[in-house]
């Protein structure tokens, strides 16, 4: 054991007192200058505290050094657990994406069947127009593995819808052929009544993406195209003169074609048919259209001309009065004038013409009455009402 002499101890104390002699510290607290007096005792206590803290820090560092292997092992286990959790999260995300895809495919197939049903209902009911039906065209079934599995679940319903669609397609095609045949018998090419299309040919760009309409269900698209063609024909048929220009039964005093001219006696072309009746008999439009010429036109006398579109026109001559205004739209059956004997005429009658692209055709097939074939046999001999323009007017 080492002993320190009194003299040495006294020297140490004196040196400590000298080192930690009282001091005054001046500082500014933001408002005024302050003075703090530090006594020897206060300085010694502060130094002792600092020494104690330093000693504790060294001991702590030693403890950390001793436990480093344990900490390393803990960190390794934590990294492995984190990797496992990350892999699990990735798998869960993948499963969630797969479930979302299945739900989307199921919803797509359900909507597709609903659209197919709505489309069939509209066609069967004869309701809707081309624009509305186009929005109901179902999309293609899709080709993903999930789509194939889901489609199998909906297959029974889809099969029944396909059977109905096939029958509707056959019925629509038959209806079109029948009505196109009626139009053809009138001397009108059904293609004339189709929508006009054209334009220069340009190749499809390499980056072209088919629009939705081209990705629709092939069977239902075929049904839609067939229905649209029939609808266009039916819509255009309102432009075909197919009603009687008079309300009474029709008898003809002069038919279409070459006849003996009532004024000159020689052979002459008659561009319409003559329908007799009292002066003032109402005359009606035989099809929808727009009023063209009205007024006095040479041998026609008072004339009303109607443009029905698609190159089809009708003319109503020898009127005693005109009840139509040029440029206005009329419907089949609208009053357009009164029968008379104006112009090149021998008596009260209607001179009625049908023209295709400006060329007069036989109006007789357009007079859709049960007795029109008998009308030619009723021509009375003697003084009958005849007339018509002397030349093209």
C-alpha positions in Angstrom: 0.0 0.0 0.0 1.3 3.5 -0.9 1.1 6.3 1.5 1.1 9.9 0.6 2.8 12.3 3.1 1.0 15.2 4.6 3.3 17.6 2.9 2.6 16.1 -0.5 -1.1 16.0 0.1 -1.0 19.7 1.1 0.8 20.5 -2.1 -1.8 18.7 -4.2 -4.6 20.5 -2.5 -2.9 23.8 -3.1 -2.4 23.1 -6.8 -6.0 22.1 -7.2 -7.1 25.4 -5.5 -4.7 27.3 -7.7 -6.2 25.6 -10.8 -9.7 26.0 -9.7 -9.4 29.4 -8.1 -12.7 31.4 -8.2 -13.6 32.9 -11.6 -16.1 35.2 -13.0 -17.8 34.5 -16.3 -19.6 37.2 -18.3 -22.2 36.5 -21.0 -25.0 38.2 -22.8 -28.5 36.6 -22.5 -30.0 38.6 -25.4 -31.3 41.4 -23.2 -28.4 42.4 -20.9 -24.8 41.5 -19.9 -24.8 38.9 -17.1 -22.0 37.9 -14.6 -21.7 34.5 -13.0 -19.2 33.7 -10.2 -17.7 30.2 -10.2 -16.3 29.2 -6.9 -13.5 26.6 -6.4 -16.0 24.1 -5.0 -18.3 24.4 -7.9 -15.5 23.9 -10.4 -14.1 20.8 -8.5 -17.6 19.2 -8.5 -18.0 19.8 -12.2 -14.6 18.3 -13.0 -15.5 15.2 -10.9 -18.7 14.7 -12.8 -16.9 14.9 -16.1 -14.4 12.3 -15.0 -17.1 10.0 -13.8 -18.9 10.2 -17.2 -15.7 9.5 -19.1 -15.0 6.4 -17.0 -18.6 5.1 -17.6 -18.2 5.6 -21.4 -15.0 3.5 -21.5 -16.7 0.7 -19.6 -19.7 0.8 -21.9 -17.5 0.5 -25.0 -15.9 -2.5 -23.5 -19.3 -4.1 -22.9 -20.3 -3.5 -26.5 -17.1 -5.0 -27.8 -17.8 -8.1 -25.6 -21.4 -8.5 -27.0 -20.6 -7.9 -30.7 -21.0 -11.5 -31.8 -24.5 -11.7 -30.2 -25.5 -8.5 -32.0 -24.2 -9.8 -35.3 -26.3 -13.0 -34.9 -29.4 -11.0 -34.1 -28.9 -8.8 -37.2 -28.5 -11.9 -39.4 -31.8 -13.4 -38.2 -33.6 -10.1 -38.7 -32.3 -9.9 -42.3 -33.5 -13.5 -43.0 -36.9 -12.7 -41.5 -37.2 -9.5 -43.5 -36.4 -11.4 -46.7 -39.1 -14.0 -45.9 -41.7 -11.3 -45.2 -40.8 -9.5 -48.4 -41.2 -12.7 -50.4 -44.6 -13.3 -48.8 -45.7 -9.8 -49.6 -44.7 -10.3 -53.2 -46.7 -13.5 -53.4 -49.7 -11.9 -51.8 -49.5 -9.0 -54.3 -49.3 -11.6 -57.2 -52.4 -13.4 -55.9 -54.3 -10.2 -55.5 -53.5 -9.2 -59.1 -54.6 -12.6 -60.3 -57.9 -12.3 -58.3 -58.4 -8.8 -59.8 -57.9 -10.2 -63.3 -60.4 -13.0 -62.7 -62.9 -10.6 -61.4 -62.4 -8.3 -64.4 -62.8 -11.2 -66.8 -65.9 -12.4 -65.0 -67.4 -9.0 -65.2 -66.5 -8.6 -68.8 -68.2 -11.9 -69.7 -71.3 -11.1 -67.7 -71.5 -7.7 -69.5 -71.0 -9.4 -72.8 -73.9 -11.8 -72.2 -76.1 -8.9 -71.1 -75.3 -7.0 -74.2 -76.0 -10.0 -76.4 -79.4 -10.4 -74.7 -80.2 -6.7 -75.1 -79.2 -6.8 -78.7 -81.4 -9.9 -79.4 -84.3 -8.3 -77.6 -84.0 -5.1 -79.7 -83.9 -7.0 -83.0 -86.8 -9.3 -82.0 -88.9 -6.3 -80.9 -88.1 -4.4 -84.0 -87.0 -1.4 -81.9 -84.0 0.8 -82.0 -81.9 2.2 -84.8 -78.5 1.4 -86.2 -76.7 3.8 -83.8 -78.4 2.3 -80.7 -77.8 -1.3 -81.8 -74.2 -0.5 -82.5 -73.7 0.4 -78.8 -75.2 -3.0 -77.9 -72.8 -5.0 -80.0 -71.0 -7.5 -77.6 -67.2 -7.6 -77.5 -65.1 -10.6 -78.3 -64.9 -13.3 -75.6 -61.1 -12.8 -75.1 -58.3 -15.4 -75.1 -56.6 -15.3 -71.7 -56.4 -18.5 -69.6 -58.8 -17.0 -67.1 -61.2 -15.9 -69.8 -61.3 -19.5 -71.2 -62.2 -20.9 -67.7 -64.8 -18.2 -67.0 -66.3 -18.5 -70.5 -66.9 -22.2 -69.8 -69.1 -21.3 -66.9 -71.2 -19.0 -69.1 -71.2 -21.4 -72.1 -74.8 -22.7 -71.7 -76.3 -19.2 -71.8 -74.0 -18.1 -74.6 -75.0 -21.2 -76.6 -78.7 -20.4 -76.4 -78.0 -16.9 -77.5 -76.0 -18.1 -80.5 -78.9 -20.3 -81.6 -81.4 -17.4 -81.4 -78.9 -15.1 -83.2 -78.5 -17.7 -86.0 -82.2 -17.9 -86.5 -82.6 -14.1 -86.5 -79.8 -13.8 -89.1 -81.5 -16.3 -91.4 -84.9 -14.5 -91.0 -83.3 -11.1 -91.6 -81.6 -12.3 -94.8 -84.9 -13.8 -96.1 -86.7 -10.6 -95.3 -84.1 -8.6 -97.2 -84.3 -10.9 -100.3 -88.1 -10.7 -100.3 -88.2 -6.9 -100.1 -85.3 -6.5 -102.5 -87.2 -8.6 -105.0 -90.3 -6.4 -104.7 -88.1 -3.3 -105.4 -86.4 -5.0 -108.3 -89.8 -5.8 -109.9 -90.5 -2.1 -109.9 -87.4 -1.6 -112.1 -85.3 -0.2 -109.3 -82.0 -1.8 -108.4 -81.9 -2.4 -104.6 -78.3 -1.2 -104.6 -79.7 2.3 -105.5 -81.3 2.5 -102.1 -78.1 1.6 -100.2 -76.1 4.3 -98.4 -73.6 6.1 -100.7 -69.9 5.4 -99.9 -66.6 6.1 -101.6 -63.2 7.8 -101.4 -59.7 7.1 -102.6 -58.0 3.9 -101.5 -55.3 4.2 -98.9 -53.5 1.3 -97.3 -53.8 0.6 -93.5 -51.0 2.1 -91.5 -48.6 -0.3 -89.8 -49.5 0.9 -86.3 -53.2 0.7 -87.0 -55.3 -0.6 -84.1 -58.7 -2.0 -84.8 -61.6 0.0 -83.3 -64.0 -1.6 -80.9 -66.5 -2.3 -83.6 -64.0 -4.6 -85.3 -63.3 -6.5 -82.1 -67.0 -7.4 -81.5 -68.5 -10.8 -81.5 -68.3 -12.1 -85.1 -71.8 -13.7 -85.1 -73.5 -10.7 -83.7 -71.6 -8.4 -86.0 -72.9 -10.4 -88.9 -76.4 -10.1 -87.6 -76.0 -6.4 -87.1 -74.7 -5.9 -90.6 -77.6 -7.9 -92.1 -80.1 -6.0 -90.0 -78.6 -2.7 -91.0 -78.8 -3.6 -94.7 -82.5 -4.5 -94.3 -83.1 -1.3 -92.2 -81.5 0.8 -94.9 -83.7 -0.8 -97.6 -86.8 -0.3 -95.5 -86.0 3.3 -94.7 -85.3 4.0 -98.4 -88.5 2.3 -99.5 -90.5 5.3 -98.2 -89.0 7.1 -101.2 -90.5 4.6 -103.6 -93.9 5.8 -104.9 -96.2 3.0 -103.5 -99.5 4.7 -102.7 -102.3 5.9 -104.9 -102.4 9.6 -105.9 -106.2 9.6 -105.5 -108.4 8.2 -102.7 -110.8 6.5 -105.1 -110.4 3.3 -107.1 -108.1 3.9 -110.0 -109.1 3.5 -113.6 -106.8 4.5 -116.4 -107.8 6.3 -119.6 -104.3 6.1 -121.0 -101.4 3.9 -120.1 -97.6 4.3 -120.3 -95.8 4.0 -123.6 -96.5 4.5 -127.2 -100.0 5.6 -128.0 -102.1 7.6 -130.5 -101.6 11.2 -129.7 -105.1 12.7 -128.7 -104.4 15.9 -130.6 -102.3 14.9 -133.7 -103.4 11.3 -134.1 -100.0 9.9 -134.8 -97.9 7.6 -132.6 -96.5 9.4 -129.6 -94.7 8.4 -126.4 -96.8 8.9 -123.3 -94.5 9.3 -120.3 -97.1 8.5 -117.6 -100.6 7.3 -117.0 -103.9 9.2 -117.0 -106.2 8.8 -114.1 -109.7 10.4 -114.7 -111.9 12.1 -112.1 -113.9 15.2 -111.4 -112.3 18.6 -111.3 -111.3 19.3 -107.7 -110.5 15.7 -106.8 -107.8 15.7 -104.1 -104.3 14.6 -105.3 -101.9 13.1 -102.8 -98.2 12.5 -102.7 -97.4 8.9 -103.3 -94.2 8.8 -101.3 -92.1 11.0 -98.9 -90.0 13.7 -100.5 -89.3 17.4 -101.1 -91.5 19.5 -103.4 -89.5 20.5 -106.5 -91.1 22.5 -109.3 -94.6 23.9 -108.9 -96.6 26.0 -111.3 -97.4 26.1 -115.0 -95.0 23.8 -117.1 -96.0 23.7 -120.8 -98.2 20.8 -121.7 -98.4 19.6 -118.1 -100.4 22.7 -117.2 -100.3 23.2 -113.5 -97.6 20.7 -112.3 -96.3 19.5 -108.9 -93.0 17.6 -109.0 -91.7 15.7 -105.9 -88.1 14.6 -105.4 -88.1 11.5 -103.4 -84.3 11.0 -103.2 -82.2 8.2 -104.7 -82.9 9.7 -108.2 -86.7 9.0 -107.9 -89.2 11.6 -108.9 -93.0 11.8 -109.4 -94.9 14.4 -111.4 -98.6 15.3 -111.1 -100.0 17.3 -114.1 -103.1 19.1 -115.3 -104.0 20.2 -111.8 -106.8 22.8 -111.3 -105.1 24.0 -108.1 -101.7 23.5 -106.4 -101.6 22.9 -102.7 -97.8 22.5 -102.3 -94.9 24.9 -101.8 -91.6 24.4 -103.5 -88.8 23.3 -101.1 -91.1 21.9 -98.4 -91.0 18.3 -97.3 -94.1 16.1 -97.7 -95.1 12.7 -96.5 -96.9 10.0 -98.3 -100.6 10.8 -98.4 -100.2 14.6 -98.0 -102.5 16.8 -100.1 -100.5 18.5 -102.9 -103.2 19.6 -105.4 -106.6 19.2 -107.0 -107.4 17.4 -110.2 -108.2 19.5 -113.3 -107.7 19.9 -117.0 -105.0 22.5 -117.4 -102.4 22.4 -120.2 -102.5 19.9 -123.0 -105.6 18.0 -121.9 -109.0 16.9 -123.3 -110.8 16.6 -119.9 -110.4 16.5 -116.2 -107.8 13.9 -115.2 -104.4 13.4 -113.4 -101.3 12.9 -115.5 -99.1 10.8 -113.2 -95.4 10.1 -113.8 -92.6 8.2 -112.1 -89.0 9.0 -113.1 -85.7 7.3 -112.3 -82.7 9.5 -112.8 -84.8 11.8 -115.0 -86.1 8.9 -117.2 -89.8 8.2 -117.2 -90.7 4.6 -116.2 -94.0 2.8 -116.2 -96.0 4.0 -113.1 -98.4 1.1 -113.2 -96.3 -1.3 -111.0 -96.1 1.5 -108.4 -99.8 1.9 -108.2 -100.1 -0.7 -105.4 -103.9 -1.5 -105.6 -105.5 -4.9 -106.1 -107.3 -3.7 -109.2 -104.6 -1.9 -111.2 -104.3 -4.7 -113.7 -108.0 -4.4 -114.5 -107.7 -0.6 -114.9 -106.4 -0.9 -118.4 -109.4 -3.1 -119.4 -111.8 -0.4 -118.2 -110.8 2.2 -120.8 -114.0 3.3 -122.3 -114.3 3.9 -126.0 -115.2 7.3 -127.3 -114.9 10.6 -125.4 -112.5 10.0 -122.6 -110.1 12.3 -120.8 -106.6 12.1 -122.2 -103.6 14.4 -122.1 -99.9 14.8 -121.3 -97.0 17.0 -122.5 -96.3 17.0 -126.2 -92.5 16.6 -125.6 -90.1 16.3 -122.8 -90.7 19.2 -120.5 
